[in-house]
Amino acid sequence: MEALFIFIAKSSGLLVLFYCAYFFLLRKETFFNTNRWFLLAGLITSVVLPFVVYTKIVWVDPTPLPSMGYSPVYIPQNIQEDSFEINWNYVLLSIYSIGFLAFILKFGFDFYSLNSVLKGKNIQQEADFKFIDVEENIAPFSYFDYIVYNSSLYSESELESILEHEKVHSDQNHTMDVIVSRIFCVLFWFNPIIWLYKKAILQNLEFIADSEAAKKISDKKAYQYTLLKITTHETCVAITNHFYQSLIKKRIVMLNKNQSKKTNYWKYCTVIPALAAFVFLFQIKTIAQEKKEVQEVNEKISSVDVYKIKKTTTDQELKVIAEKLKQNHDVDVVITNVKRNTQNELTAIKVDIKKGSEEVQTIQIEGDKAIKSCGIVVTTEDNGSKSIDLITDGAVDKSMVIQNRIVDVKETNGAVAPAPPAPPAPAAPAGMIAAPAAPAMPAFPGGALPPMPSIDMSKMPKPPVAPSNPKDKVAMAKFEKEMEEFEKKMEAFEPDLSDYEKQIEEIMSQREAIYEKEMEKYEIAMEKFNDDMNKYGENVIIKYGKDSKEYQNSVRQYEQDMRRYELDMKQHEKNMKQHEKNMKLHEKELKRLEKESRKS
């Protein structure tokens, strides 16, 4: 939505630029045809140029992943309750949409009105023009190759001047200019400049028609008197070129004005620096690209051990972590203030760490919600010296850089240890990082269903015949007694159908339960796959760079796997629909058997 507003702002700005150039520099010049194409070029530029973006790449030194430093105390922020806020973007979009719809309807109504004028009229074809002589008191106008006028309102010489004028409009396709300007008024209805812009286009078209028509008419004064006479007509048809326009005085002035000097063509070039400034200010996108540098591993590091504490870590696992730190690194760890919620998840914990005479380092987390994962990183250098880093805010779940070494985390018996950065995938060619493989979607369990129960129709009881006289009480009593006996005999056949229905329901419910469990496993596997892909992308960027072929291949592979996942989900929906269809068929078959048994 923000992109839409930016586009509208840029387009509106370009329209203002071209209109100001025309108004202050060109509107008094007699370069009418050149002005026409200049104004049209302004409209086209206003919608095309905002999409032309030049990308400039700035190379910067590679930024390593943040090294995990000491964080003495972690206090979770209070989550504020959501409060109602007006989204002004939606408000502005709604206002724009209402105005856009209103002007679209007005545009359509104008076309309908024009069609009403042209429909059913007698057309006289002459050369490339279609003349329509109407009886309505409307101003003469042209619409593509149609020229409409009321001959009874003018003398022969006046009519000749009018037709010559309208022939210019028709011959030069001025109707297209009118329609294009109307379309832009619909798109940018909120911008007052577009309405002035449209007026300038229509006025310039009249200048063109007046200039060309005057060349073919011997008496230029008579033509000007005709212009004045037509001003008495107030009724005009929209989306057309009218012989009458409100600015008659300007038209007469331009008719009698001397031709502009050709040296004044330089005025058209004034818009070029402004367009260049627009491009340099708004159409250049700067992208910071990291330089490709292979990160060298510090050979002084002999090992990095990471001990992870997450919300599901038990008291026994906490004890094991403390013992391993003491045993492997001679680090004293005291864990206190352990609190858990009803799901037995850690909500508060305090970890004090001390190595020899060094100061105590602390991780302290307090709150009502389950904690994010935290951890302890012990780095052992080649000379035997050790350094301890404390990690909070879930950073232990992501790739870390410890003295230029990329470290991931995996769990081992209550403690955690660094893992190589390669994601779970088949072996890749030498020097390449293998991409993770997407899990396969489970299929709905199939198998044959038990056969439908066979019913011997010869053993089916026959229903009694109702008496011909319903008022015969004795016969009706006998019939009711026979019906009770018939229903009792029919009940003997119903258990077979009921048992079959129960068998089908039981089998299908078992299959659904199996399928749902498999789908849950599949969704978990997909979540893990997404995490692996994120790590894979980070590793590829670090090793090869964002603009490398390897990175592009990894992105394409991920998109391909996601498309396959979408296809799998569609297949899942199809399987479920087929399952529902099968169940309906079985229910239909059961009802059919019941109906046949009752008919028999």
Residue pairs with C-beta under 8 A, 6 or more apart in sequence:
1 89
1 90
1 93
2 89
4 93
5 89
5 92
6 50
7 50
8 96
8 188
10 49
10 50
10 278
10 282
11 46
11 47
11 50
11 188
12 46
12 188
12 191
12 193
12 194
13 278
14 42
14 45
14 46
14 49
14 50
14 275
14 278
15 42
15 43
15 46
15 184
15 188
15 191
15 193
15 194
15 197
16 193
17 42
17 271
17 274
17 275
17 278
18 38
18 39
18 41
18 42
18 43
18 45
18 46
18 197
18 271
19 42
19 193
19 196
19 197
19 200
21 38
21 267
21 270
21 271
21 274
22 35
22 38
22 39
22 42
22 200
23 196
23 200
25 267
25 270
26 35
26 38
26 267
26 268
27 35
27 200
29 35
29 260
29 264
29 267
30 207
30 211
30 254
30 257
30 258
30 259
30 260
31 260
31 264
31 265
32 204
32 207
32 208
32 211
33 208
34 265
34 268
35 204
35 207
36 177
36 201
36 204
36 205
36 208
38 268
39 197
39 200
39 201
39 204
40 177
40 180
40 201
42 197
43 180
43 181
43 184
43 197
45 275
46 184
49 275
49 278
49 279
49 283
50 283
52 279
52 283
53 283
53 284
53 285
54 279
54 283
54 284
54 285
55 284
55 285
55 287
56 284
56 285
56 286
56 287
57 286
57 287
57 289
58 286
58 287
58 288
58 289
59 289
59 290
59 291
60 288
60 289
60 290
60 291
61 290
61 291
61 293
62 290
62 291
62 293
62 295
63 290
64 295
64 401
64 404
65 399
65 400
65 401
65 406
65 538
65 542
66 395
66 400
66 401
67 389
67 400
67 401
67 402
67 403
68 377
68 389
68 390
68 391
68 395
68 396
68 400
68 402
69 389
70 361
70 389
70 390
71 363
71 390
71 391
71 392
71 393
72 361
72 362
72 364
72 390
73 362
73 364
74 363
74 364
74 365
74 374
74 392
74 393
75 366
76 365
76 366
76 367
76 369
96 190
99 189
99 190
100 186
100 187
100 189
102 189
103 185
103 186
103 189
104 186
107 182
107 183
107 186
107 239
110 182
110 238
110 239
111 239
113 237
113 238
114 143
114 237
114 238
114 239
114 240
117 134
117 136
117 138
117 148
117 237
118 132
118 143
118 146
118 148
121 132
121 134
122 132
122 133
123 130
123 131
123 132
123 146
124 130
124 131
124 132
124 133
125 131
128 145
128 170
128 171
129 145
129 147
129 167
129 170
130 145
130 146
130 147
131 147
131 149
131 163
132 146
132 147
132 148
132 149
133 149
133 150
133 151
134 148
134 149
134 150
135 150
135 152
136 150
136 235
137 150
137 153
137 233
137 235
138 148
138 150
138 233
138 235
138 236
138 237
139 230
139 233
139 235
139 236
139 237
139 242
139 243
139 244
140 147
140 148
140 149
140 150
140 162
140 165
140 166
140 230
140 242
140 243
140 244
141 147
141 148
141 166
141 236
141 237
141 240
141 241
141 242
141 243
142 148
142 166
142 167
142 169
142 170
142 174
142 175
142 240
142 241
143 175
143 237
143 239
143 240
143 241
144 170
144 173
144 175
145 170
146 170
147 163
147 166
147 167
147 170
148 237
148 240
149 159
149 162
149 163
149 166
151 159
153 233
154 162
154 226
154 229
157 219
157 222
157 226
158 222
158 226
158 229
160 217
161 213
161 217
161 222
161 223
161 226
162 226
162 230
162 243
164 213
164 216
164 217
165 209
165 210
165 213
165 243
166 209
166 241
166 243
167 213
168 174
168 208
168 209
168 212
168 213
169 175
169 205
169 209
169 241
170 241
172 208
174 205
174 208
174 209
174 241
175 239
175 240
175 241
177 201
177 205
178 201
178 202
178 205
178 239
178 240
178 241
179 239
181 197
181 198
181 201
181 202
182 198
182 239
184 194
184 197
184 198
185 194
185 195
185 198
188 194
202 241
202 245
203 245
203 247
203 250
205 241
206 241
206 245
206 247
206 251
207 251
207 254
209 241
210 223
210 227
210 251
210 254
210 255
211 254
211 255
213 223
214 220
214 223
214 255
217 223
220 255
223 255
224 252
224 255
227 244
227 248
227 251
227 252
228 248
230 243
230 244
231 244
231 248
233 244
236 242
236 244
245 251
289 545
289 546
289 547
290 541
290 545
290 546
291 545
292 544
292 545
292 548
294 543
295 404
295 406
295 542
296 404
297 404
297 405
298 403
298 404
298 405
299 382
300 381
300 382
300 383
300 403
301 379
301 380
301 381
301 382
301 402
301 403
301 405
302 380
302 381
302 382
303 379
303 380
304 377
304 378
304 379
304 380
304 402
304 405
304 407
304 418
305 328
305 329
305 377
305 378
305 380
305 415
305 417
305 418
306 375
306 376
306 377
306 378
306 396
306 400
306 407
306 409
306 416
306 417
306 418
307 321
307 324
307 325
307 375
307 376
307 377
307 378
307 415
307 416
308 373
308 374
308 375
308 396
308 409
308 411
308 415
308 416
309 318
309 321
309 346
309 349
309 351
309 373
309 374
309 375
309 376
310 346
310 371
310 373
311 345
311 346
311 370
311 371
311 372
311 373
312 344
312 345
312 346
313 346
313 414
315 338
316 414
317 414
318 335
318 338
320 413
320 414
320 415
321 333
321 376
321 414
321 415
322 333
322 334
322 335
324 414
324 415
325 331
325 332
325 333
325 353
325 376
325 378
326 332
326 333
328 378
329 355
329 378
329 380
329 386
330 355
330 356
331 353
331 354
331 355
331 378
331 388
332 353
332 354
332 355
333 351
333 352
333 353
333 376
334 351
334 352
335 349
335 350
335 351
335 352
336 350
336 352
337 348
337 349
337 350
337 364
337 366
338 346
338 348
338 349
339 346
339 347
339 348
339 349
340 346
340 347
341 347
341 368
341 369
341 370
343 370
345 370
345 371
346 365
346 370
346 371
347 367
347 368
347 369
347 370
347 371
348 365
348 366
348 367
348 371
349 363
349 364
349 365
349 371
349 374
350 362
350 363
350 364
350 365
351 362
351 363
351 364
351 374
351 376
351 390
352 360
352 361
352 362
353 360
353 361
353 362
353 363
353 376
353 388
353 390
354 360
354 361
355 386
355 388
361 388
361 390
362 390
363 374
363 376
363 390
363 392
365 371
365 374
365 392
372 392
372 393
372 394
373 394
373 396
373 397
374 390
374 391
374 392
374 393
374 394
374 396
375 390
375 391
375 396
375 409
375 416
376 388
376 389
376 390
376 391
377 388
377 389
377 390
377 391
377 400
377 402
377 407
378 386
378 387
378 388
379 386
379 387
379 388
379 389
379 402
379 403
380 386
381 387
389 402
391 400
396 409
396 416
397 409
398 535
399 406
399 407
399 408
399 421
399 535
399 538
399 539
400 406
400 407
400 408
401 407
406 421
406 539
406 542
407 418
408 418
408 419
408 420
408 421
408 535
409 416
409 417
409 418
409 419
410 416
410 417
410 418
410 419
421 433
421 535
421 539
422 433
422 434
422 539
423 433
423 434
423 435
423 436
423 532
423 533
423 535
423 536
423 539
424 436
424 437
424 532
425 434
425 435
425 436
425 437
426 434
426 437
427 434
428 434
428 435
432 550
433 536
433 539
433 540
433 543
433 550
435 533
435 536
435 554
435 557
435 558
436 529
436 532
436 533
436 536
437 529
437 561
438 526
438 529
438 561
438 564
438 565
439 522
439 525
439 526
439 529
440 568
441 522
441 565
441 568
441 569
441 571
441 572
442 515
442 518
442 519
442 521
442 522
443 575
444 511
444 515
444 572
444 575
444 576
444 578
444 579
445 511
445 514
445 515
447 507
447 511
449 504
449 507
449 586
450 500
450 503
450 504
450 507
452 500
452 589
452 593
453 496
453 497
453 499
453 500
453 593
455 493
455 496
455 593
455 596
455 597
457 596
457 600
460 490
460 493
460 597
460 600
461 486
461 489
461 490
462 486
462 600
463 483
463 486
464 479
464 482
464 483
464 486
465 479
466 479
467 475
467 476
467 478
467 479
469 475
470 476
490 597
490 598
493 597
497 590
497 593
497 594
500 590
501 590
504 583
504 586
508 579
508 583
512 579
519 572
526 565
529 561
533 558
533 561
536 554
537 551
537 554
537 555
537 558
540 548
540 550
540 551
540 554
541 551
543 550
544 550
544 551
545 551
